[in-house]
Amino acid sequence: MNVCSVVGARPQFVKAAVVSRELREVGEEVLVHTGQHYDEELSDVFFDELEIPEPEYNLGVESDTHGRQTAAMIAELEPILEETQPDVLLLYGDTNSTLAGAVIGSKRDVAVAHVEAGLRSYNREMPEEINRILTDHASDVCFAPSKAAVENLADEGITDGVYWTGDVMYDMILEARTRAHDRSGILDDLDLTPGEFVLATVHRASNTDDRSNLESILKGLASSPLPVVFPAHPRTIARLEEYELWNRATDELELVEPQGYLDFVRLLDAAERVATDSGGVQKEAFFLETPCVTLRKETEWTETVECGWNELVGPDEGQIREALDRERGTHSTPQPYGDGVASLRIVGLLQQAFDDDSSPDVEPLPNNLTD
């Protein structure tokens, strides 16, 4: 079995880490990094910490408009597929890197498999939503992280090749939590006490590229009864400076450099709660049982809201203030995203499809619609 895996952004590095480890035990993998996240803080450190194999190809496609960036990735990916002749092109998540892989894979004689298929926010103004939909419809195999994701695919007429595998992020967080406790010194470095700070992340264009939204978020965060630790994304820093909000942000919040994965997991695990517009952070907070305040009006991770661990407030100063000030409740902790062995299921299913006389060691979860 010969697999070409495409990654380009931090959440994809995390997902690929656990799958690549299992994949290289049973088959051949070529790892392609598109370069979508390309500086050391956003890329290299993740490969180092998560012990991800060095990519065989780095396309070096950096920031640009969505169309030009995706087109550049497609152009760079095609000769790699011609050279490596993989059996399957393995894609993760919902970035432009994902969509580029789906487009070129669907035009070549190679199967396309999508990890984290079936997620929907039902907000088509989000570029990620369009990427998810197009990738799922171009894929031959859809690995869904939850039963709801399987049902979303069925609603769009996608039932063949759909498997509920669970979520590979859950696999990684179980491992990373222990490793972060043992290795990370970030709490000491920042003089933080567990349970006595709020963690915040803001990077989504709808929040950073709209001055009123970004200012409203800053005001809401500044009203927190606990100190707010804010690892600042480069895009966010640029907008804070452009909108003349930098002094306010640094006066009222504790801005810190972007963190490596283990340090970030340690912060997220120790925080009293987190305020974020990241889909991945919402889910990681759920796994770590850290209450989440989501700075968006919708989420693709609906189960986190239904279970009471996540609250949608949007970029609304008043709602942010109320959510950060509200007493933490007690909520159930179900497992809608599987049991921590999604990577084994995914690799086993790929073996079953692309290796003769192979069968998965771990069966798909029972509620997928192919049963």
Secondary structure, DSSP 4 states (H G I P E B T S, - for coil): -EEEEEE-SHHHHHHHHHHHHHHHHHSEEEEEE--SS-STTTTHHHHHHTTPPPPSEE----S--HHHHHHHHHHHHHHHHHHH--SEEEEETTSHHHHHHHHHHHHTTSEEEEETTT---S-TTSHHHHHHHHHHHH-SEEEESSHHHHHHHHHTT--TTEEE---HHHHHHHHHHHHHHHH--HHHHTT--TTS-EEEE---HHHHS-HHHHHHHHHHHHT-SS-EEEE--HHHHHHHHHTT-HHHHHHHSEEEPPPPHHHHHHHHHHSSEEEE--HHHHHHHHHHT--EEESSS--S-HHHHHTTSEEE--S-HHHHHHHHHSPP-------TT-SS-HHHHHHHHHHHHHSTT---SSPPPTT-TT-
